Amino acid sequence: MKTEIIPAINVNTFQEVEEKLNVLKEAFVGASDAPEWVQIDVADGSFTDDTRWHNPDDLSGIDTEFRVELHLMIDNIDNQIEKWFSPFVHRIIFHLETSDQPSETIRKIKEKGFQVGIAIKPGGRWEEFVPYLEDVDLVQFLAVTPGKSGDKMQEQILDDISDFSVQYPLIPIQIDGGITKENIEEANAAGAGLIVAGSAIFGAKNIARAYSNLVDSI
């Protein structure tokens, strides 16, 4: 399975979302190794200590060549998921901790033609994924406390990823949070083929070079 690095946008306003998308686009003009996907974090303060951009009405203004995945960090997601259905979105990831009826929420997402991922935060048990594996496109291990960007990856997540990947080697695994050039190889070796990086890319002076350095490290 091909390893992919997905830049993550974790900001307070939609204006900043647009700015990050434009910066990313400009950084890879003419490049042969540009990322295919970009992740946009969504947090309304119900599931996280911090609040980030979370207005679904803004999605109609997205103009990007990247494929967009939404990482929804929102409680009571079963009753809110349809707000996030937009033709400008390709994949939706939600947390099992926020859902009383994951199968129904997965069904709604799939019926609208989106890819779907399910996530757990640090401290969650990967066995929670198992009942839904036949119906999802990926599982996400969040490696930091959900919310703000820039936290250090919690190392025990790698053991969880390794255990899961041994049991379910065909299920795509995404790791999100705290990825750096120093730990990306370890995350990939544990079984994560989809690697989300925010600060490691957008915090660099040269975004394209930072992305390439991550690619070269795995």
Protein Blocks (a to p, Z undefined) as FASTA:
>chain_A
ZZddddddddfbfklmmmmmmmmmmmmgoiakbcfbdcddddehlmpmbdcdfbfklmmm
pccfbdcddddddehklmmmmmmgcfkbfbdcddfklpcblmlmmmmmmmnopacddddd
ehiafklmmmmmmmpcbdcddfbdehiehiacdfklmmmmmmmmmmmmmbccddeehiaf
klmmmmmmnopabdcdfklmmmpmblmlmmmmmmmmZZ
